[in-house]
Amino acid sequence: MIHFEKFTLSNGLQVIVHEDPTSHIAVMNLMYDVGARDEHPLKTGFAHLVEHLMFGGSCNIPVYDTPLQQVGGDNNAYTTTDLTNYYCSLPAINLETAFWLESDRMLGLAFNEKSLEVQRKVVIEEFKEHYLNQPYGDAWHHLTNMAYTTHPYKWPTIGQSLSHIEGATMDDVKAFFYKFYRPNHAILVVAGKVTQSQVAKLCKKWFEPILAGPPYHRSLPQEPDQVLPRRKVVQEAVPFPILYKAYHMPGKGMSGYYAAEILCYLLNEGKSALLHANLVDKQALYTRIDAYTTESFDPGLLVISGSLAPNVPFEASESALIEVLKKIKHTTPTALEKVKNQMEAALIFGQVNLVHRAQELAVATLQGDTNLVNKKIEYIRQIALEAVQTIAEMILQEQNCTTLHYQTIS
């Protein structure tokens, strides 16, 4: 059980306090309700670019990292399709340093051309290194562009095209920042050796003076049901062929989501899982095969990717995979119970880490129910075998699937 207290400042900033007197550190997690799905189709990658700019200096503080490091702290950040998250940990006695730093960059960034050019180059190099010049790096671009015809999940967080980042102007990034990086679009979690009264006092001093921004009413185009298979073949100079299959599934908080997560565990978790046991160990068609879900707020994807064994044709490997997926209907209550135990253990183990606890509190709050952090295990426990088989029957259909054959150049 993760205990917490919650209050909201007059400017709309939601604050969650998780007191853990056994810890000697404090964690500050600031989550903004903006991700790649909120970008303009012709200006993608901006959520990720602004994440980088947040470390390029704010109104009154030229460098973010130095003052934090001087008091023994460290930090990091990440952007997804649905959110942008910043977190730092430091000795609890120096907690106010984190309030000073985070509130100043929420107040406003320095927005100088030098900082923009530095961070633009960093993002461009990241794009090239991980997506253009790395084997299979563009696979996600191919998959999402096919799987989504309408919803902005059709482009990855890094962006649809390098040209969008190359063409970003100062006015562009300013507009993006002041639209989304406002207190009424953020969730602040403070955890560790802190008290509710201490956090409330620091929030009133450092965050409450920041003015709220205009409300943002998210109205995204909804992806229509996929009714026909989508397929693509890509040939590149890669070490070995990989098969990707992406199936549409419910988003977080939607009916069927937890059943789909259990389904993914049944397919993937451990060497006794269906995919590895049948396709790697038994038939030796793949050298590796994995399944994962995108864990997105809007309807996402259950993705299976496998590296083909030498001289195995795509057709044979794919047909065998489809046959294995049919075995879900023969899942036993014992196998389901094992998977539920694995999921419960993973959730409990994750809560050991204070940073992870803070992030989970923020995500749950963004979903609309902070106490979701304490309800997940019970939700998983309540999923019946029939529900898993039903969701498998619904989503593991070829007409609901996008398939990518990533082949080597012969």
N, C-alpha and C positions, 0 to 999 in steps of 0.2 A: 504494500500500500504506500503510495506517494502522497504525503500530506502537503497541503498547500493552502494559501490564503490569496484572495483576489480582490483587487479594487481597480477603479478606472479614474484617471485624472480628468480634470475639466476640459482638457483639449482632446480627449478621446483615447489617449494611450492606455491600453490594458496592461495591468501589472500583476504578475504572479510571483508570490514569495514562497519559496520552499526552504524551510529551516532545517538544517542538519548540523546540530551542535557537535557531532562526532568528527566533522571535517575541519581541517585547518585552513581551507581555502574558500574563496567565494567565486562563483561563476555568474557572469552576466551574459545573457543570451537575448539578442534583439532581432526579432523576426519581422520582416516587412511583407505585407500581403501583395507581393508582386513577383511574377516569374515570367518566363519566356512566352507563356500563353497570352500575356497582356500587351505584347508588342504589336506594332503595325507590321503587316506582311512585307512591306518594303523597307522596314527598318528593324530587322531582326538582330538578335545578339546584344541588344541594348541593356537588358537586365544584367547580363554578365559583365558588360563593359562598365556599367555604373558601379557594380560591386568592386571592380578593380580601382575605379576612381575614388572610392571611399577611403582608400589608403594613401591618396595623393595629397593630403593636406586639407584642413577645414578652415572655417572662418578665422579662428584665432590660434590654431595649432598647426604649424607647418608640416610636422611629421607625426603620424599616429603611433607608430611602433616604438619610438625611442622612449617617451615617457612611461609607457606600459612596461617595457623591459627594465627600466630603471627601478621600478618597484617590484620586480620579480614576477611579472606577468607575461603571458603569451596569448596569442589570438589566432583566429582563422575565420574563414567565411566560405560560403558556397551558394550557388544559384541553381534552382531546378526549374522545371516547367511551371511550377505553381507558387514558389516562394523564394525569398532571398534571406539568408540567415547569417548573422554575425555573432561570434561568441568569443569570450576571453575568460581566462582564469587567472587569479592572482591571490596573494596572501590576503585573508579576510580583513586584516587591519588596514589594508590599502584600498578598500572597496571604492572609496570616493574618487580615486583616480579613474576608474572605469566609468563612473557616472560623468565625470568631467569630459573625458574623451568622446564617449558615445553621444552625449547630448550636443556637443559642439558640432559634430559632423551631421547630426540630424538637423541642427539649426541651419547649416548651409556649408557646402564645400567651397574650396578656394576657387575652383573653376578657372584655372589659368591654362593658357595654351600649351605650356611646357608639360604640365601634368597630363593633359589630354593626349598629347603626342606620345609621351612615355608609355602610358597605359594602352593606348591604341596599338603600339608596336608589340607590347607584351601579349595582347589578345590575338593579334595577327599571327605572331610566332606560335602561340598555343594552337591556333586553328591549323596552321601548316604542319606542326609537329605531330599532333594527335589525330588529325582528321584527313589531311591531304597526303602527307608523306609517310604515314605509318601503314603497314599492311592491314587491310580490312578497316582502316580508319573511317572510310566513307560509308560503311555498311549501314550505320544508323540513319544517315541522310537518305539512302535509298529506301530503307524500310519505312520510315515515317512518312516520306513523300508518297509512298504507295498506299500505306495503311490508312492515312487520313487524307480525305479530299477537301474537307471544309474546316475542321477544327484547327486552331493554331498549334496543336501538338504535331502538326505536319513538319515543323522545323525543330531541330535540336536546340538545346540551350545555348550552344556556342554561336548559333545563327545559321540562317539558310545559305548565306553567301558571304564570302570575304568582302565583297564590294560594299555591303551594308555597313561594316565596321570602318572600312577605308573612307567611306563618304560621310561618316558621322560628324556633324558640326557641333560647335559649342552650344549653339541655341538648341540643337536636338537633345543633347544630354542634360542641359539645364531644365528643359521642359519635362523630360522623363523624370528627373530627380524630384522636382517640385510638385509633380503630379502624384507620385507614389510614396516618396520618403517623408511623409508627414506623420505626426504622432497618432492621428486617428486611423492610420493604416498600418499600425505597428503593435507588436506584442513584446513586452519586456518581461523576462523571467530572471529573477535574482535568486540564487540558490547557494546553500552552504552554511558557513558559520555566520549567519546574519539573522536579524529579527525583523518582524513585520513593521514595527515602529521605526526602526532605523532606515529601512528601505523607503517607507512612506515619506520620511523627512527628507531623504536625499532626492527622491522623485520630485517633491514639491520645490526643492531648491534648483535642481538642474534641468528637469524636463517640463514641468508645468508652464514655465514662461514661454515655451515654444508654441507658436500659433498652429491651430489645426488647419489642415488643407481642405479644399472642396471635397465633398463626398465622391467616391468612385463607385459607380454602379456597374458591376461586371455583367456584360451581356455578350457572351461569346457565341459564335455560330456553332450549332450543335451538329455533331457528325451523324449523318444518316446511317442506318444499318447497312452493313456490307452484305450483299446478296449473291455476289459472284466471286470466285477465287481471283486473286491478283498475283501475278508471277513475273519474275524478272531474272535474267541471267547477266552476271557481270564477270568479265574476264580481266584479270590483272596479274602482275608478276608477284604472286604471293606464294608462301612456302607450301601450302596444301589447301585443298578445297574445303569450304565450310557451307553447311546448309543452315539457313535461318527460316523459322516459321513463326509468324506473329499473329496471335488471335485476339480479337477485341474482347474485353472483359469489363465488368463494372468498376467504377471508381471508388475511392475511399468513402465510406459512409453510405454507399448505395446497397440495395438489396443484392445479395449474392456475393459481395466482396470477400467476406471471410471464408465462404465456401470455396471461392476461387483461389485464395491464398493456401488453404489446406490442399487443394488439388495440386498446386505447384509444388508443395512439400512432398506429396505422394510421388510425384514424377521425379523429383530431383534430390531430395535430402538423403545423403549417404549412399554408400555403394550398393546397398540393398534396395534402393529406390528403383522404380520401374525402368526408367530410361537407361541408367548405367548397367543394371543387372542384365537387361535383355539385349541392349544394343552394343555395349562395350564388352562385357564379360562373356555372355552367351554366344552372340552372333559375330562379334568382332568386326562390326561394320563401321564403328566409330572408335577413334582413340580417346575422345572426350565428348561428353554431351551434357548440357546444362539447361535448366529452365529457371526463369525469373519473371517477376511482374514489375511493371513500371511504378507501382504504388502511387499513381496519380490521383488527384482530386476528382477530375472529370474522367469519364470512361477511358480506360487505358489498355495496355496490352499484356498478354502472357506470351513470353518469347521463349522459344526453344532454339538453341544453336548447338551444332555439333560439328566437330572436325572429322572428316571422313578418313577411314583407314586407306592405306595405299591400294590403288587399283580398284576401289569400290565405286561403281557408277552412282551418280546422283539418284537416278530413278530407283535403283534397288534400295539405297539407304533411306530414301524418303518413304517408299512403300512400307518398309519394315517399321519405320517410326510411326506411321499412321496405324499400323496393326497393333503396335504396343499401346497406343493411346486408347484403343478400344478395351484394353484390359482393366481400365478404371472401373468398369461396370462389375468386375469380379472382386473388387476391393473388399477385404474382410473387416469386421469390426475391430479385430486385433490390430490390423495395420493402421486403421484410422486412429485408434487410441495411442499407438506409438507416435504417430505424427503429431497429434495434439500435445503429447508430452514433450516432444522436441520443440514445438512452438512455444509452449509455456516456459520451458527452460531457457530458451533464447530471450524471451521477454524479461524474465527475472534476472538473468545474467546481465542483460543490457542495463538494467536499473542500478547495477553496482556502481557504474561510472557516473559521477555527478554531472559532467558535461552532457552526457546522454540523457539523464533525467531532465535537465533543464530544456533540452531540445524537444523531448517528447511532450513536455508540458506546453511548450509553445505551439507545436504542431496540433495538439489536441484542441487548444484554444482557438486556433485558426479554423479548425473544423467545426467549431461551434460548441464544444463541450470539453472543458478542461479535464473533467473527471474521466474522460475516455481512457486516460492512462491507466486507470484502475479497473476499467470495465472490459478491456480487450480479452483478458484471459477467460472471463466468464462467457463472452460472446463466442469465442472459439470453442469452449467446452460445450456450448449449446448446439453446435452444428451437427446435425444427424448425417449418417452415411448416405441416406437418400438425397439430402440436399447437395452433397458433394457430387454424387452421380448425376443429379439433374443439371447442375451447373456445367459439368463436364460434357454432357450431352448437348447442352446449349452452345458452348463456346468452342469446343474442339471439333468444329465442322469446317470442311474445306471452303465452303462459301463464305465463311467468317475469317478466312486466313489469308495473309500476305506471305508469299514464299519468295525467298531470295537464294539463288544458287550463286555463290561466290567462287568462281572457278579459277584455276591456275591457267596461265597461258601455255598452251602445248607447243 
